[in-house]
Amino acid sequence: MSRPTASYLDPAGSGGVTVDLAVPGRALAIGAHPDDIDFGCGGTLAKWASAGCEVTELILTDGSKGSWDPKADRASLIALRQEEQRAAADALGARDVVFLEHVDGELASGLAERAEVCRVIREARPDVVIGHDPWKRYRLHPDHRHAGFLAVEGIVAARDPHFFPEQGLAPHRPARLLLWEADEVDHVETIERFLAAKLTALLSHRSQWESTMGIDRDRAAEEKVFEDRIRQRAAEAGALAGLSLAEPFKRIDRL
């Protein structure tokens, strides 16, 4: 969970940006918290799902610290955030949502956590994995950093047979990795027709309206401000490749 910034694009890296992968047969998005995937790649997932891609979402933490109310019941918040994430996934056309339920704010990227992510990759067998960029400079939230490393290191483990053979699952090597929140963007996915689905997914996270999205008192007006902010970010990403609306990524092909 993080409040969107004005931009995470790197103007100095605007040359040589690639546009639109071929629609994968299967995709796996890995997010630290409920709502992270929707911010990072919701439009891309909606586009792929509409073209027949089987989308799986993996949420690593339980979202239990995602409230500014010190009296909030954490068990109720966890259940609510899972319900919201399922609604968001439905809005994007995702096939499945997997929750690992590590404690919010306490995610680690050790061997045990890597094995869990490896298992999901081997089970889902995605052509493309999408996740947080763990190398983003000046990142404050440790869960985002650890989630990024788990996506990267989970791919390494999943592709090689001598990692976690006790899982009894065949190795799997995805073809592509896309990282959102990247300092050095070199790939964009067009989302002109899918911004509405991204916004519907994001607004499904009603528990986060105040803390993450800045939607509080005059709800209609503040929703519009939030939607305009998301549209502006998509316009900035699209401008890297002469497009109207897009989502930006660091693309890694050699997996």
GUTOR-9728 format. One record per residue (C-alpha): residue in three letters; x negated, z negated, y. Coordinates in pm, 1 decimal, decimal comma, padded with zeros to 6 digits. Each point is the difference from the previous one (the first is absolute). Last residue first. Example, Ala and Ser with C-alpha at 12.3 -4.5 7.8 and 13.67 -1.06 7.14 Angstrom:
residues 2
+------+----------+----------+----------+
: code :     east :       up :    north :
+------+----------+----------+----------+
:  ser : -01367,0 : -00714,0 : -00106,0 :
:  ala :  00137,0 : -00066,0 : -00344,0 :
+------+----------+----------+----------+
//
This chain:
residues 255
+------+----------+----------+----------+
: code :     east :       up :    north :
+------+----------+----------+----------+
:  leu : -01553,5 :  01754,2 : -01531,7 :
:  arg : -00147,6 :  00265,9 :  00223,8 :
:  asp :  00297,5 :  00098,8 :  00215,2 :
:  ile :  00012,1 : -00270,6 :  00265,5 :
:  arg :  00229,5 :  00057,1 :  00297,6 :
:  lys :  00011,0 : -00236,3 :  00298,2 :
:  phe :  00357,1 :  00008,8 :  00118,8 :
:  pro :  00238,0 :  00088,0 :  00283,4 :
:  glu :  00380,7 :  00033,1 : -00013,3 :
:  ala :  00157,3 :  00297,1 :  00174,6 :
:  leu :  00237,7 :  00115,9 :  00274,0 :
:  ser : -00027,8 :  00306,3 :  00226,5 :
:  leu : -00297,3 :  00186,8 : -00140,6 :
:  gly : -00312,4 :  00138,6 :  00169,7 :
:  ala : -00233,0 : -00161,2 : -00253,3 :
:  leu : -00105,0 : -00319,7 :  00177,4 :
:  ala :  00321,0 :  00018,9 :  00205,4 :
:  gly :  00197,5 : -00093,0 : -00310,9 :
:  ala : -00161,4 : -00342,7 : -00010,7 :
:  glu :  00081,7 : -00065,6 :  00364,4 :
:  ala :  00358,1 :  00119,6 : -00055,4 :
:  ala :  00037,6 : -00235,0 : -00297,7 :
:  arg : -00120,6 : -00290,3 :  00214,1 :
:  gln :  00247,3 :  00097,8 :  00269,8 :
:  arg :  00286,2 :  00017,5 : -00252,8 :
:  ile : -00082,8 : -00351,6 : -00124,6 :
:  arg : -00000,4 : -00133,8 :  00357,1 :
:  asp :  00324,5 :  00182,4 :  00082,4 :
:  glu :  00164,8 : -00159,2 : -00302,9 :
:  phe : -00112,4 : -00344,3 :  00115,5 :
:  val :  00130,0 :  00054,9 :  00352,8 :
:  lys :  00329,9 :  00130,2 : -00140,7 :
:  glu :  00035,2 : -00304,2 : -00224,2 :
:  glu : -00061,7 : -00216,3 :  00306,3 :
:  ala :  00286,2 :  00157,8 :  00189,5 :
:  ala :  00243,2 : -00033,8 : -00289,5 :
:  arg : -00101,7 : -00356,7 : -00078,8 :
:  asp :  00017,3 : -00149,9 :  00347,7 :
:  arg : -00154,0 : -00327,5 : -00117,6 :
:  asp : -00252,0 :  00061,5 : -00275,6 :
:  ile : -00184,9 :  00309,8 : -00111,0 :
:  gly : -00374,9 : -00033,3 :  00057,2 :
:  met : -00085,2 :  00179,1 : -00324,0 :
:  thr : -00224,9 : -00246,0 : -00178,0 :
:  ser :  00121,9 : -00351,3 :  00083,2 :
:  glu :  00350,4 :  00074,2 :  00124,1 :
:  trp :  00114,2 :  00276,3 : -00233,1 :
:  gln : -00196,3 : -00128,2 : -00299,1 :
:  ser :  00287,5 : -00165,5 : -00186,7 :
:  arg :  00196,3 :  00320,3 :  00055,9 :
:  his : -00237,5 :  00203,2 : -00215,4 :
:  ser :  00248,2 :  00284,9 : -00053,3 :
:  leu : -00097,3 :  00113,4 :  00349,6 :
:  leu : -00326,9 :  00133,3 : -00139,7 :
:  ala :  00170,1 :  00200,9 : -00274,2 :
:  thr :  00252,4 :  00149,2 :  00241,4 :
:  leu : -00284,5 :  00086,9 :  00237,5 :
:  lys : -00193,9 :  00175,8 : -00275,0 :
:  ala :  00313,1 :  00189,5 : -00107,1 :
:  ala :  00056,7 :  00114,5 :  00359,1 :
:  leu : -00363,8 :  00109,1 :  00030,2 :
:  phe :  00050,3 :  00224,5 : -00301,3 :
:  arg :  00070,5 :  00346,3 :  00137,2 :
:  glu : -00298,0 :  00001,7 :  00237,1 :
:  ile : -00222,1 : -00181,8 : -00252,7 :
:  thr : -00318,2 :  00209,7 : -00017,9 :
:  glu : -00279,1 : -00162,6 : -00196,9 :
:  val : -00332,3 : -00042,6 :  00177,1 :
:  his : -00360,9 : -00001,5 : -00119,8 :
:  asp : -00339,4 : -00080,9 :  00153,1 :
:  val :  00068,2 : -00330,0 :  00176,6 :
:  glu : -00306,2 : -00213,0 :  00067,0 :
:  asp :  00110,0 : -00351,5 :  00096,9 :
:  ala :  00253,2 : -00000,1 : -00283,9 :
:  glu :  00326,5 : -00192,3 :  00019,9 :
:  trp :  00114,5 :  00198,2 : -00309,5 :
:  leu : -00220,6 :  00092,6 : -00293,9 :
:  leu :  00069,9 :  00306,1 : -00216,4 :
:  leu : -00154,0 :  00024,5 : -00347,0 :
:  arg :  00010,7 :  00321,5 : -00201,3 :
:  ala : -00024,2 :  00131,0 : -00358,8 :
:  pro :  00089,0 : -00322,0 : -00178,3 :
:  arg : -00215,5 : -00091,2 : -00303,5 :
:  his :  00181,1 : -00167,1 : -00290,1 :
:  pro : -00134,5 : -00191,7 : -00295,3 :
:  ala :  00234,5 : -00043,8 : -00298,0 :
:  leu :  00160,7 : -00341,2 : -00031,7 :
:  gly : -00073,8 : -00271,4 : -00256,7 :
:  gln : -00043,3 : -00257,2 :  00277,3 :
:  glu : -00284,1 : -00156,0 : -00201,0 :
:  pro : -00213,7 :  00295,6 :  00109,5 :
:  phe : -00031,8 : -00167,5 :  00343,1 :
:  phe : -00267,1 :  00230,9 :  00142,7 :
:  his : -00185,6 :  00183,2 : -00277,9 :
:  pro :  00235,6 :  00298,0 :  00009,0 :
:  asp : -00077,7 :  00107,2 :  00360,6 :
:  arg :  00267,5 :  00148,1 :  00229,0 :
:  ala :  00205,3 : -00316,6 :  00043,9 :
:  ala : -00298,1 : -00213,4 :  00104,7 :
:  val : -00113,7 :  00236,3 :  00274,4 :
:  ile :  00358,7 :  00044,9 :  00118,5 :
:  gly :  00050,7 : -00377,6 :  00010,2 :
:  glu : -00314,1 : -00026,5 :  00212,2 :
:  val :  00142,7 :  00222,1 :  00271,8 :
:  ala :  00352,4 : -00144,4 : -00007,4 :
:  leu : -00131,8 : -00355,0 : -00037,0 :
:  phe : -00237,5 :  00052,4 :  00291,4 :
:  gly :  00287,3 :  00105,9 :  00221,5 :
:  ala :  00214,7 : -00295,5 : -00106,6 :
:  his : -00292,4 : -00233,0 :  00075,3 :
:  arg : -00028,0 :  00133,4 :  00355,6 :
:  his :  00373,3 : -00011,5 :  00059,7 :
:  asp :  00022,6 : -00352,8 : -00140,6 :
:  pro : -00284,5 : -00116,6 :  00225,9 :
:  his :  00195,3 :  00071,6 :  00319,9 :
:  leu : -00237,1 :  00034,1 :  00295,4 :
:  arg : -00141,8 :  00351,6 : -00027,7 :
:  tyr : -00284,5 :  00052,2 :  00244,8 :
:  arg : -00103,9 :  00329,8 : -00155,6 :
:  lys :  00206,6 :  00164,1 : -00272,8 :
:  trp : -00208,1 :  00002,9 : -00318,6 :
:  pro :  00279,4 : -00112,8 : -00232,0 :
:  asp :  00214,3 :  00305,7 :  00086,0 :
:  his :  00345,6 : -00103,3 : -00124,1 :
:  gly :  00154,6 :  00199,4 : -00281,5 :
:  ile :  00109,1 :  00334,3 : -00145,7 :
:  val : -00069,1 :  00116,2 : -00356,3 :
:  val :  00054,4 :  00364,1 : -00097,7 :
:  asp :  00038,0 :  00158,3 : -00345,0 :
:  pro :  00154,2 : -00324,0 : -00121,4 :
:  arg : -00018,7 : -00124,4 : -00359,7 :
:  ala :  00271,4 : -00270,0 :  00043,9 :
:  glu : -00120,9 : -00206,7 : -00297,4 :
:  arg : -00372,1 :  00053,1 :  00053,4 :
:  ile :  00035,3 : -00063,5 :  00372,1 :
:  val :  00209,1 : -00312,6 : -00063,8 :
:  arg : -00257,1 : -00133,8 : -00245,6 :
:  cys : -00288,9 :  00064,7 :  00236,8 :
:  val :  00187,2 : -00192,6 :  00269,3 :
:  glu :  00030,9 : -00302,0 : -00226,3 :
:  ala : -00360,9 :  00030,8 : -00116,6 :
:  arg : -00119,3 :  00006,8 :  00360,1 :
:  glu :  00189,1 : -00323,3 :  00066,2 :
:  ala : -00178,1 : -00172,1 : -00287,9 :
:  leu : -00336,5 :  00147,5 :  00097,8 :
:  gly :  00013,1 : -00122,9 :  00356,9 :
:  ser :  00162,4 :  00150,3 :  00306,0 :
:  ala :  00171,8 : -00309,6 :  00135,8 :
:  leu :  00344,3 : -00044,6 :  00154,6 :
:  glu :  00055,4 : -00339,0 :  00164,4 :
:  gly :  00193,5 :  00099,1 :  00311,6 :
:  asp :  00322,8 :  00056,9 : -00193,2 :
:  val : -00023,6 : -00158,4 : -00344,2 :
:  his : -00042,2 :  00260,0 : -00273,0 :
:  glu :  00337,0 :  00134,1 : -00107,3 :
:  leu : -00105,8 :  00303,6 : -00208,6 :
:  phe :  00313,5 :  00193,8 :  00096,7 :
:  val :  00060,6 :  00347,8 : -00144,8 :
:  val :  00245,6 :  00236,9 :  00170,0 :
:  asp :  00135,5 :  00305,8 : -00183,5 :
:  arg :  00132,5 :  00353,3 :  00049,9 :
:  ala : -00052,6 :  00034,5 :  00373,9 :
:  gly :  00257,2 :  00207,5 :  00188,6 :
:  leu : -00106,8 : -00112,7 :  00346,7 :
:  ala :  00323,4 : -00187,0 :  00076,5 :
:  asp : -00004,6 : -00144,5 : -00352,3 :
:  ala : -00348,0 : -00137,6 :  00063,8 :
:  ala :  00124,3 : -00167,2 :  00317,8 :
:  ala :  00289,3 : -00160,3 : -00189,5 :
:  arg : -00243,0 : -00120,6 : -00266,7 :
:  gln : -00226,4 : -00139,0 :  00269,3 :
:  glu :  00287,5 : -00186,0 :  00163,9 :
:  glu :  00099,1 : -00163,0 : -00329,1 :
:  gln : -00361,1 : -00099,3 : -00059,5 :
:  arg : -00013,3 : -00146,8 :  00349,2 :
:  leu :  00317,4 : -00196,6 : -00056,0 :
:  ala : -00122,9 : -00152,2 : -00326,4 :
:  ile : -00328,2 : -00106,7 :  00159,5 :
:  leu :  00181,9 : -00139,3 :  00304,2 :
:  ser :  00233,8 : -00203,8 : -00219,5 :
:  ala : -00295,5 : -00151,6 : -00183,5 :
:  arg : -00173,6 : -00067,8 :  00331,1 :
:  asp :  00285,8 : -00189,7 :  00160,2 :
:  ala : -00049,0 :  00050,7 :  00372,8 :
:  lys : -00061,5 : -00319,6 :  00196,0 :
:  pro : -00309,8 :  00128,0 :  00181,5 :
:  asp :  00199,4 :  00305,6 :  00117,1 :
:  trp : -00249,7 :  00268,5 :  00098,9 :
:  ser :  00050,0 :  00174,3 : -00332,4 :
:  gly : -00205,7 :  00218,9 : -00231,2 :
:  lys : -00195,8 : -00279,2 : -00168,5 :
:  ser :  00166,4 :  00048,9 : -00338,5 :
:  gly : -00061,2 :  00374,8 : -00014,7 :
:  asp : -00044,3 : -00026,9 : -00378,8 :
:  thr : -00326,8 :  00189,0 : -00014,2 :
:  leu : -00122,5 :  00318,0 : -00173,1 :
:  ile :  00284,2 :  00246,1 :  00049,8 :
:  leu : -00036,0 :  00310,0 : -00221,2 :
:  glu :  00225,8 :  00296,2 :  00077,7 :
:  thr :  00064,1 :  00278,6 : -00250,5 :
:  val :  00097,7 :  00351,0 :  00106,2 :
:  glu :  00095,4 :  00271,6 : -00249,2 :
:  cys : -00040,2 :  00322,2 :  00200,1 :
:  gly :  00299,4 :  00235,3 : -00007,4 :
:  ala : -00013,2 :  00166,3 :  00340,9 :
:  ser :  00213,3 : -00269,7 :  00164,3 :
:  ala : -00240,3 : -00259,0 : -00142,7 :
:  trp : -00294,6 :  00173,2 :  00168,5 :
:  lys :  00161,4 :  00001,8 :  00341,2 :
:  ala :  00124,4 : -00358,2 : -00030,1 :
:  leu : -00347,1 : -00113,5 : -00109,2 :
:  thr : -00161,1 :  00173,5 :  00297,4 :
:  gly :  00247,8 : -00148,3 :  00244,2 :
:  gly : -00051,9 : -00351,4 : -00132,0 :
:  cys : -00380,0 :  00020,6 :  00004,9 :
:  gly : -00149,5 : -00288,5 :  00195,7 :
:  phe :  00298,3 : -00172,9 :  00159,8 :
:  asp :  00217,2 :  00028,2 : -00310,2 :
:  ile : -00288,3 : -00101,9 : -00225,5 :
:  asp : -00063,5 : -00312,5 :  00206,9 :
:  asp :  00370,0 : -00103,8 : -00003,4 :
:  pro : -00025,7 : -00250,4 : -00292,2 :
:  his : -00356,8 : -00123,1 :  00002,4 :
:  ala : -00347,2 :  00110,9 : -00113,1 :
:  gly :  00101,4 :  00356,2 : -00073,5 :
:  ile : -00087,6 :  00242,0 : -00280,1 :
:  ala :  00169,4 :  00341,0 : -00009,6 :
:  leu : -00002,7 :  00184,9 : -00334,0 :
:  ala :  00081,7 :  00370,1 : -00023,5 :
:  arg :  00117,7 :  00222,9 : -00285,0 :
:  gly :  00048,7 :  00375,5 : -00028,9 :
:  pro : -00193,6 :  00049,5 :  00320,4 :
:  val :  00126,9 :  00224,6 :  00280,1 :
:  ala : -00295,3 :  00216,2 :  00100,3 :
:  leu : -00188,3 : -00190,9 :  00264,4 :
:  asp :  00107,7 :  00043,4 :  00357,6 :
:  val : -00241,6 :  00069,8 :  00287,0 :
:  thr : -00378,5 : -00030,8 :  00017,8 :
:  val : -00172,1 : -00122,7 :  00315,2 :
:  gly : -00326,8 :  00177,6 :  00072,8 :
:  gly : -00054,9 : -00134,2 :  00348,6 :
:  ser :  00190,4 : -00300,4 :  00132,1 :
:  gly : -00266,9 : -00256,8 : -00079,7 :
:  ala : -00085,3 : -00093,5 :  00357,6 :
:  pro :  00368,2 : -00058,4 :  00072,4 :
:  asp :  00013,8 : -00274,1 : -00266,4 :
:  leu :  00362,6 : -00082,2 : -00068,9 :
:  tyr :  00127,5 : -00355,7 : -00040,3 :
:  ser :  00251,0 :  00018,9 :  00282,6 :
:  ala :  00228,9 : -00217,4 :  00207,7 :
:  thr : -00020,5 : -00284,8 : -00249,8 :
:  pro :  00267,4 : -00080,3 : -00255,6 :
:  arg :  00060,7 : -00374,8 : -00051,0 :
:  ser : -00136,1 : -00103,4 : -00336,5 :
:  met :  00149,3 : -00100,4 : -00334,2 :
+------+----------+----------+----------+
//
